[in-house]
Amino acid sequence: MDDEQPQTGMSGSLSVVRAVVVLAVFVAAVALLVDVGTRPSVSSLPGAVATTVPTTTPTTAGAGASSTTTTAAHSSTTTTAAHGGHGHKGSKSTTTTTTIAPGSVSVVVANATSVNGLAAHYTTVIGAGGWKMGTPIDAATTEATSAVYYASGFQEPAASIATTIGVKPTQVLPLTTATPVSGVTGVDVVVVIGADLASTTTTTT
């Protein structure tokens, strides 16, 4: 009878350890369920990013044994594109004007009169404004009225040159095959000096 008593004591001790382990696991499971059930929901607000870090719940069982339960939490991310400028408060309306640099505009002056030296004279006058002047030439025909012809995109420089030499705005015209000047392919602005300017100009030869 004395030999059987230690076995009974050991069996009882194992039962206690097993009961403690089961109880610990049960408590951990309940704690996990309560944590999940009471966890606040993440509200997705415009422009906000909500992130939940995974939680780790360690539980210690009896007789030096330990158990760790890790729960992977879900993360919610909301990205809202912000709209710039609310209403018209503080807003400004701006107008951008692009001016072509005179040095990048090629100009040729043609003499459409019988007066010698007009093309050279006006080449000097116009060149003072910084324009890229070509060699003075003679027009194919004589013209009573002076005009400034411009290639596509060069109306603004043409108007400025016309103002400089006294040509009327109505005589600032597109450069076409009807222009009374030949050999000006690739030139941005062609100035044709007519009889009207010849009568008011003093030139030296």
Residue pairs with C-beta under 8 A, 6 or more apart in sequence:
16 62
17 62
17 63
20 61
20 62
20 63
21 61
21 62
21 63
21 65
24 59
24 60
24 61
24 62
24 67
25 59
25 61
25 67
27 59
28 57
28 59
28 67
28 69
31 57
31 59
32 57
32 69
32 71
35 55
35 57
35 71
36 71
42 50
42 52
42 76
43 50
44 50
44 76
44 78
45 78
46 78
46 80
47 79
47 80
47 82
48 78
49 77
49 78
49 79
50 75
50 76
50 77
50 78
51 75
51 76
51 77
52 73
52 74
52 75
52 76
53 73
54 70
54 71
54 72
54 73
55 70
55 71
55 73
56 68
56 69
56 70
56 71
57 68
57 69
57 70
57 71
58 66
58 67
58 68
58 69
59 66
59 67
59 68
59 69
60 66
60 67
61 67
85 91
99 156
100 154
100 156
100 157
102 129
102 130
102 131
102 132
102 157
103 130
103 131
103 132
104 132
105 131
105 132
105 154
105 157
105 188
105 189
106 132
106 134
106 186
106 187
106 188
106 189
107 126
107 127
107 131
107 132
107 133
107 134
107 157
107 161
107 187
107 188
107 189
107 190
107 191
108 133
108 134
108 135
108 136
108 137
108 181
108 184
108 187
108 189
108 190
108 191
109 119
109 120
109 122
109 123
109 126
109 133
109 136
109 137
109 190
109 191
109 193
110 119
110 136
110 137
110 138
110 139
110 180
110 181
110 184
110 190
110 191
110 192
110 193
111 117
111 118
111 119
111 136
111 137
111 138
111 139
111 193
112 138
112 139
112 141
112 142
112 143
112 146
112 180
112 192
112 193
112 194
112 195
113 142
113 143
113 193
113 194
113 195
113 198
114 142
115 198
115 201
115 203
116 203
116 205
117 203
117 204
117 205
118 193
118 197
118 198
118 201
118 203
119 136
119 137
119 138
119 193
120 136
120 203
121 201
121 203
122 136
122 165
122 191
122 193
122 197
122 201
123 133
123 134
123 136
125 164
125 165
126 133
126 161
126 164
126 165
126 191
127 133
129 160
129 161
129 164
131 157
131 161
131 189
134 187
137 181
137 183
137 184
139 180
139 181
139 192
140 180
140 181
140 182
141 180
142 194
142 195
143 180
143 192
143 194
143 195
144 194
144 195
144 196
145 171
145 194
145 195
145 196
146 165
146 167
146 171
146 191
146 192
146 193
146 194
146 196
146 197
147 167
147 171
147 172
147 173
147 191
147 192
147 194
148 158
148 159
148 161
148 162
148 167
148 171
148 172
148 173
148 189
148 190
148 191
148 192
149 158
149 173
149 174
149 175
149 176
149 179
149 181
149 189
149 190
149 191
149 192
150 157
150 158
150 172
150 173
150 174
150 175
150 188
150 189
150 190
151 175
151 187
151 188
151 189
152 174
154 188
154 189
155 172
155 174
157 188
157 189
158 172
158 189
159 169
159 172
161 167
161 189
161 191
162 168
162 169
162 171
162 172
165 191
165 197
166 197
166 200
167 191
167 197
175 184
175 187
175 189
175 190
179 190
179 192
180 192
181 190
181 192
184 190
